[in-house]
Each structure stands twice: as structure tokens, then as C-alpha cells.
């Protein structure tokens, strides 16, 4: 009897912890973005370094965002004619490019976009 009680208590605590945290892991609420913002997020994946990185980028977009209301707080920026939004996942080569560009005087944000898109 004692063992069953322990299981019920643990299950109840786990269930309430999950509800309090907003749902099971991996089920976080998606951020609503406009159709144009979603298009930017998916199109920027073409700049990722490898085919695998491009696929992972698209999967992250599908996992994190949903088309709906425009997100005024979405971090979007345009440099050298390239617009990107959100976090950029840079390869080691791109990170090195950013370090060198910043050391040469470019801002981090500009270096990040240019190294992601062109190198």
C-alpha cells in the first residue's frame, strides 16, 4: 500500500508541475508572427552553412513560430540587403568571420548577418 501511495503522490506532483510549467516539455507555446515575418524566418535558413543546418533551421522555425499576429518584438535586422530575424545559429567558420569582422570595426549585429549570409 505504501508503494502505491508514493507512485500516486509522484504522479500528482509531476502532473501539477507540468501544468504549472505550461505543458509537457517540447510543447511550449509558439510565438505568433506575421506571414512576412514567418517568410523571412524560413527564407533565412537557406544561408545556413550545410544542408543539415538548413534543415535544422527550418525545423526550429516550424517548432517555435506560427503565422498569426505580427510580433513587434521579433528581433529583425537588415544589412547588405539581407534581412534576418531571431537568433542566428552560426557555424564555427561563421563565428570566426564575426570575430574578425568585429575586430576590424564592424558592429557585431552587422557582422553576424553578413557572415551568416555570405561566408
FIKOLZA-1660 file (N, C-alpha, C; in steps of 0.1 Angstrom, whole numbers, plus 5000, padded with zeros to 4 digits):
% residues 119
   i   px   py   pz ch aa at
   1 5008 4988 5000  A  X  N
   1 5000 5000 5000  A  X CA
   1 5009 5013 5000  A  X  C
   2 5019 5012 5007  A  X  N
   2 5028 5024 5008  A  X CA
   2 5034 5027 4994  A  X  C
   3 5038 5017 4987  A  X  N
   3 5044 5019 4974  A  X CA
   3 5034 5026 4964  A  X  C
   4 5021 5022 4964  A  X  N
   4 5011 5028 4956  A  X CA
   4 5009 5042 4959  A  X  C
   5 5009 5045 4972  A  X  N
   5 5007 5059 4976  A  X CA
   5 5018 5068 4971  A  X  C
   6 5031 5063 4972  A  X  N
   6 5042 5070 4967  A  X CA
   6 5041 5073 4952  A  X  C
   7 5037 5063 4944  A  X  N
   7 5035 5065 4930  A  X CA
   7 5025 5075 4927  A  X  C
   8 5013 5075 4934  A  X  N
   8 5003 5084 4932  A  X CA
   8 5007 5099 4935  A  X  C
   9 5014 5100 4946  A  X  N
   9 5020 5113 4950  A  X CA
   9 5029 5118 4940  A  X  C
  10 5039 5110 4935  A  X  N
  10 5048 5114 4925  A  X CA
  10 5041 5118 4912  A  X  C
  11 5032 5110 4908  A  X  N
  11 5024 5112 4895  A  X CA
  11 5017 5125 4897  A  X  C
  12 5010 5128 4908  A  X  N
  12 5003 5140 4910  A  X CA
  12 5012 5152 4910  A  X  C
  13 5024 5151 4917  A  X  N
  13 5033 5162 4917  A  X CA
  13 5038 5165 4903  A  X  C
  14 5041 5154 4895  A  X  N
  14 5046 5156 4882  A  X CA
  14 5036 5163 4873  A  X  C
  15 5023 5158 4874  A  X  N
  15 5012 5164 4866  A  X CA
  15 5011 5179 4869  A  X  C
  16 5010 5182 4882  A  X  N
  16 5009 5196 4886  A  X CA
  16 5021 5205 4882  A  X  C
  17 5033 5199 4883  A  X  N
  17 5045 5206 4878  A  X CA
  17 5044 5209 4863  A  X  C
  18 5039 5199 4856  A  X  N
  18 5038 5201 4841  A  X CA
  18 5028 5211 4838  A  X  C
  19 5016 5211 4844  A  X  N
  19 5006 5221 4842  A  X CA
  19 5011 5235 4846  A  X  C
  20 5018 5236 4857  A  X  N
  20 5023 5249 4862  A  X CA
  20 5033 5254 4852  A  X  C
  21 5041 5246 4846  A  X  N
  21 5051 5250 4836  A  X CA
  21 5046 5253 4822  A  X  C
  22 5033 5251 4820  A  X  N
  22 5027 5254 4807  A  X CA
  22 5026 5242 4798  A  X  C
  23 5027 5230 4803  A  X  N
  23 5026 5218 4794  A  X CA
  23 5038 5210 4794  A  X  C
  24 5037 5198 4788  A  X  N
  24 5049 5189 4787  A  X CA
  24 5060 5195 4780  A  X  C
  25 5072 5191 4783  A  X  N
  25 5084 5196 4776  A  X CA
  25 5083 5195 4761  A  X  C
  26 5087 5205 4754  A  X  N
  26 5086 5205 4739  A  X CA
  26 5073 5210 4734  A  X  C
  27 5064 5213 4743  A  X  N
  27 5051 5218 4739  A  X CA
  27 5049 5232 4743  A  X  C
  28 5060 5240 4743  A  X  N
  28 5059 5254 4747  A  X CA
  28 5050 5261 4736  A  X  C
  29 5044 5272 4740  A  X  N
  29 5035 5279 4731  A  X CA
  29 5044 5286 4720  A  X  C
  30 5039 5285 4708  A  X  N
  30 5046 5290 4696  A  X CA
  30 5044 5305 4696  A  X  C
  31 5054 5313 4692  A  X  N
  31 5052 5327 4690  A  X CA
  31 5045 5331 4677  A  X  C
  32 5035 5339 4679  A  X  N
  32 5028 5344 4667  A  X CA
  32 5036 5354 4660  A  X  C
  33 5037 5352 4646  A  X  N
  33 5044 5362 4638  A  X CA
  33 5036 5364 4625  A  X  C
  34 5038 5375 4619  A  X  N
  34 5031 5378 4606  A  X CA
  34 5035 5368 4595  A  X  C
  35 5028 5368 4585  A  X  N
  35 5031 5360 4573  A  X CA
  35 5045 5364 4568  A  X  C
  36 5047 5377 4567  A  X  N
  36 5060 5383 4562  A  X CA
  36 5071 5379 4571  A  X  C
  37 5069 5380 4584  A  X  N
  37 5080 5376 4594  A  X CA
  37 5083 5361 4593  A  X  C
  38 5073 5353 4591  A  X  N
  38 5075 5338 4590  A  X CA
  38 5082 5335 4577  A  X  C
  39 5079 5343 4567  A  X  N
  39 5086 5341 4554  A  X CA
  39 5101 5344 4556  A  X  C
  40 5104 5355 4562  A  X  N
  40 5118 5359 4565  A  X CA
  40 5125 5348 4573  A  X  C
  41 5119 5343 4584  A  X  N
  41 5125 5333 4592  A  X CA
  41 5128 5320 4584  A  X  C
  42 5119 5316 4575  A  X  N
  42 5121 5304 4568  A  X CA
  42 5131 5306 4557  A  X  C
  43 5131 5317 4550  A  X  N
  43 5140 5320 4539  A  X CA
  43 5154 5322 4544  A  X  C
  44 5156 5327 4556  A  X  N
  44 5170 5329 4561  A  X CA
  44 5177 5316 4563  A  X  C
  45 5169 5305 4564  A  X  N
  45 5175 5292 4566  A  X CA
  45 5184 5288 4554  A  X  C
  46 5182 5293 4542  A  X  N
  46 5190 5290 4530  A  X CA
  46 5204 5294 4532  A  X  C
  47 5207 5304 4541  A  X  N
  47 5220 5308 4543  A  X CA
  47 5228 5299 4552  A  X  C
  48 5222 5290 4559  A  X  N
  48 5229 5281 4569  A  X CA
  48 5240 5274 4561  A  X  C
  49 5250 5271 4568  A  X  N
  49 5263 5266 4562  A  X CA
  49 5261 5252 4555  A  X  C
  50 5253 5243 4560  A  X  N
  50 5252 5230 4554  A  X CA
  50 5238 5226 4552  A  X  C
  51 5235 5216 4544  A  X  N
  51 5222 5211 4542  A  X CA
  51 5215 5207 4555  A  X  C
  52 5223 5201 4564  A  X  N
  52 5218 5197 4577  A  X CA
  52 5214 5209 4585  A  X  C
  53 5223 5219 4585  A  X  N
  53 5220 5231 4593  A  X CA
  53 5207 5238 4587  A  X  C
  54 5206 5238 4574  A  X  N
  54 5194 5244 4568  A  X CA
  54 5181 5237 4572  A  X  C
  55 5182 5223 4573  A  X  N
  55 5170 5215 4577  A  X CA
  55 5167 5218 4592  A  X  C
  56 5178 5219 4600  A  X  N
  56 5176 5222 4614  A  X CA
  56 5170 5236 4616  A  X  C
  57 5174 5245 4608  A  X  N
  57 5169 5259 4609  A  X CA
  57 5154 5259 4606  A  X  C
  58 5150 5252 4595  A  X  N
  58 5136 5251 4592  A  X CA
  58 5127 5244 4602  A  X  C
  59 5133 5234 4608  A  X  N
  59 5126 5227 4619  A  X CA
  59 5124 5236 4631  A  X  C
  60 5134 5244 4635  A  X  N
  60 5133 5253 4646  A  X CA
  60 5122 5263 4643  A  X  C
  61 5122 5268 4631  A  X  N
  61 5111 5278 4627  A  X CA
  61 5097 5272 4629  A  X  C
  62 5096 5260 4624  A  X  N
  62 5083 5254 4625  A  X CA
  62 5079 5251 4639  A  X  C
  63 5089 5248 4648  A  X  N
  63 5087 5244 4662  A  X CA
  63 5084 5257 4670  A  X  C
  64 5090 5268 4667  A  X  N
  64 5089 5280 4675  A  X CA
  64 5079 5290 4671  A  X  C
  65 5075 5290 4658  A  X  N
  65 5066 5301 4653  A  X CA
  65 5054 5296 4646  A  X  C
  66 5044 5305 4646  A  X  N
  66 5031 5302 4639  A  X CA
  66 5027 5315 4633  A  X  C
  67 5021 5314 4621  A  X  N
  67 5016 5326 4614  A  X CA
  67 5003 5331 4621  A  X  C
  68 5003 5343 4624  A  X  N
  68 4992 5350 4631  A  X CA
  68 4994 5365 4631  A  X  C
  69 4994 5370 4643  A  X  N
  69 4996 5384 4645  A  X CA
  69 5011 5388 4644  A  X  C
  70 5014 5400 4638  A  X  N
  70 5027 5404 4637  A  X CA
  70 5034 5406 4651  A  X  C
  71 5046 5402 4652  A  X  N
  71 5053 5402 4665  A  X CA
  71 5062 5415 4665  A  X  C
  72 5058 5426 4671  A  X  N
  72 5066 5438 4671  A  X CA
  72 5079 5437 4678  A  X  C
  73 5081 5427 4687  A  X  N
  73 5093 5425 4694  A  X CA
  73 5103 5414 4688  A  X  C
  74 5099 5409 4676  A  X  N
  74 5108 5400 4670  A  X CA
  74 5120 5407 4665  A  X  C
  75 5132 5402 4668  A  X  N
  75 5145 5409 4665  A  X CA
  75 5148 5407 4651  A  X  C
  76 5144 5416 4642  A  X  N
  76 5148 5415 4628  A  X CA
  76 5158 5426 4624  A  X  C
  77 5166 5423 4615  A  X  N
  77 5176 5433 4611  A  X CA
  77 5180 5431 4596  A  X  C
  78 5184 5442 4590  A  X  N
  78 5188 5441 4575  A  X CA
  78 5201 5448 4574  A  X  C
  79 5210 5440 4568  A  X  N
  79 5223 5446 4564  A  X CA
  79 5227 5440 4550  A  X  C
  80 5233 5449 4542  A  X  N
  80 5237 5445 4529  A  X CA
  80 5226 5438 4521  A  X  C
  81 5214 5443 4523  A  X  N
  81 5203 5437 4515  A  X CA
  81 5197 5424 4520  A  X  C
  82 5202 5419 4532  A  X  N
  82 5198 5406 4537  A  X CA
  82 5190 5409 4550  A  X  C
  83 5178 5404 4551  A  X  N
  83 5170 5406 4563  A  X CA
  83 5169 5392 4570  A  X  C
  84 5172 5392 4583  A  X  N
  84 5171 5380 4591  A  X CA
  84 5163 5384 4604  A  X  C
  85 5157 5374 4611  A  X  N
  85 5150 5376 4623  A  X CA
  85 5154 5366 4633  A  X  C
  86 5153 5369 4646  A  X  N
  86 5156 5359 4656  A  X CA
  86 5170 5356 4658  A  X  C
  87 5173 5345 4665  A  X  N
  87 5186 5340 4667  A  X CA
  87 5192 5333 4655  A  X  C
  88 5204 5337 4652  A  X  N
  88 5211 5330 4641  A  X CA
  88 5221 5320 4647  A  X  C
  89 5220 5308 4642  A  X  N
  89 5229 5297 4647  A  X CA
  89 5241 5296 4637  A  X  C
  90 5252 5301 4642  A  X  N
  90 5264 5302 4633  A  X CA
  90 5273 5290 4634  A  X  C
  91 5279 5286 4623  A  X  N
  91 5289 5276 4623  A  X CA
  91 5302 5281 4629  A  X  C
  92 5311 5273 4631  A  X  N
  92 5324 5277 4637  A  X CA
  92 5331 5287 4627  A  X  C
  93 5330 5284 4614  A  X  N
  93 5336 5292 4604  A  X CA
  93 5329 5306 4604  A  X  C
  94 5316 5307 4605  A  X  N
  94 5309 5319 4606  A  X CA
  94 5312 5327 4619  A  X  C
  95 5314 5320 4630  A  X  N
  95 5317 5327 4642  A  X CA
  95 5331 5333 4641  A  X  C
  96 5340 5326 4635  A  X  N
  96 5354 5332 4633  A  X CA
  96 5353 5344 4624  A  X  C
  97 5345 5344 4614  A  X  N
  97 5342 5355 4605  A  X CA
  97 5337 5367 4613  A  X  C
  98 5328 5364 4622  A  X  N
  98 5322 5375 4630  A  X CA
  98 5333 5381 4639  A  X  C
  99 5341 5373 4646  A  X  N
  99 5352 5378 4654  A  X CA
  99 5361 5387 4646  A  X  C
 100 5365 5382 4634  A  X  N
 100 5374 5390 4626  A  X CA
 100 5368 5403 4621  A  X  C
 101 5355 5403 4618  A  X  N
 101 5348 5415 4613  A  X CA
 101 5347 5425 4625  A  X  C
 102 5343 5420 4636  A  X  N
 102 5342 5429 4648  A  X CA
 102 5356 5435 4651  A  X  C
 103 5366 5427 4651  A  X  N
 103 5380 5432 4653  A  X CA
 103 5384 5442 4643  A  X  C
 104 5378 5442 4631  A  X  N
 104 5381 5451 4621  A  X CA
 104 5372 5464 4621  A  X  C
 105 5363 5464 4631  A  X  N
 105 5355 5476 4633  A  X CA
 105 5340 5475 4630  A  X  C
 106 5335 5464 4624  A  X  N
 106 5321 5463 4621  A  X CA
 106 5313 5460 4634  A  X  C
 107 5301 5464 4635  A  X  N
 107 5293 5460 4647  A  X CA
 107 5290 5445 4647  A  X  C
 108 5288 5440 4659  A  X  N
 108 5285 5426 4660  A  X CA
 108 5273 5422 4652  A  X  C
 109 5262 5430 4652  A  X  N
 109 5250 5426 4645  A  X CA
 109 5252 5426 4630  A  X  C
 110 5259 5436 4625  A  X  N
 110 5261 5436 4611  A  X CA
 110 5270 5424 4607  A  X  C
 111 5281 5422 4615  A  X  N
 111 5290 5411 4612  A  X CA
 111 5283 5397 4612  A  X  C
 112 5274 5396 4622  A  X  N
 112 5266 5383 4623  A  X CA
 112 5258 5381 4610  A  X  C
 113 5251 5391 4606  A  X  N
 113 5242 5389 4594  A  X CA
 113 5251 5386 4581  A  X  C
 114 5261 5395 4579  A  X  N
 114 5269 5393 4567  A  X CA
 114 5277 5380 4567  A  X  C
 115 5283 5376 4579  A  X  N
 115 5290 5363 4579  A  X CA
 115 5280 5351 4577  A  X  C
 116 5268 5352 4582  A  X  N
 116 5258 5342 4581  A  X CA
 116 5254 5340 4566  A  X  C
 117 5252 5352 4560  A  X  N
 117 5246 5352 4546  A  X CA
 117 5257 5350 4535  A  X  C
 118 5269 5354 4537  A  X  N
 118 5279 5355 4526  A  X CA
 118 5291 5346 4528  A  X  C
 119 5293 5341 4540  A  X  N
 119 5306 5333 4542  A  X CA
 119 5304 5319 4547  A  X  C
% end
